[in-house]
Amino acid sequence: MAANGGGQKQMTNGVANSSRPSWSHDGKWLYFTSSRCGRDGSGETRIADFHYSGGSSQNIAPAKEGLFYRTARPDSVWFHNFADGKTHMVFKTDKPLDAGISVSPDGRWLLYTQVDG
């Protein structure tokens, strides 16, 4: 919807949960996490499947060249590169990651929180 509250438009539909929306760096795309599985004919592109880790996406952080995302099990941050479509692990930690990751505006830094106690 517009920042003034007008022009509301539903972006997803179906029985699946969709949450944690975020804009792409250039404002052309919308990213979100979802409990849907399989292809539903919506034209949406799946970036990652979190079922393999036994966890679910906790947060996403769009960057100019791709999308950072965090998984709960294992506690790790991944990066999906839009240019080549490949995904790689950025880092994994033995301490639980807390909710929230963010990329600096210039894309050089990744900010996250973890539980140290």
NORKA-V234033 format. One record per pair of residues at least 24 apart in sequence whose ideal C-beta (glycine too) atoms are under 7 Angstrom apart, sorted by the first residue. I is the first residue (numbers start at 1). J is the second residue. D is the distance in whole Angstrom. If there is no record, write none. Layout:
I & J & D
I & J & D
This chain:
14 & 40 & 6
20 & 59 & 7
20 & 60 & 6
22 & 60 & 5
22 & 62 & 6
23 & 62 & 7
24 & 62 & 5
25 & 62 & 5
25 & 63 & 6
25 & 64 & 4
31 & 60 & 5
31 & 62 & 6
31 & 67 & 6
33 & 57 & 4
33 & 60 & 7
47 & 80 & 5
48 & 78 & 7
48 & 80 & 6
48 & 87 & 6
58 & 99 & 6
59 & 99 & 6
59 & 100 & 6
59 & 101 & 5
61 & 101 & 5
61 & 102 & 5
61 & 103 & 5
63 & 103 & 5
63 & 107 & 5
64 & 107 & 5
65 & 107 & 7
68 & 101 & 6
68 & 103 & 6
68 & 110 & 6
70 & 97 & 6
70 & 101 & 5
77 & 101 & 6
77 & 110 & 7
77 & 112 & 7
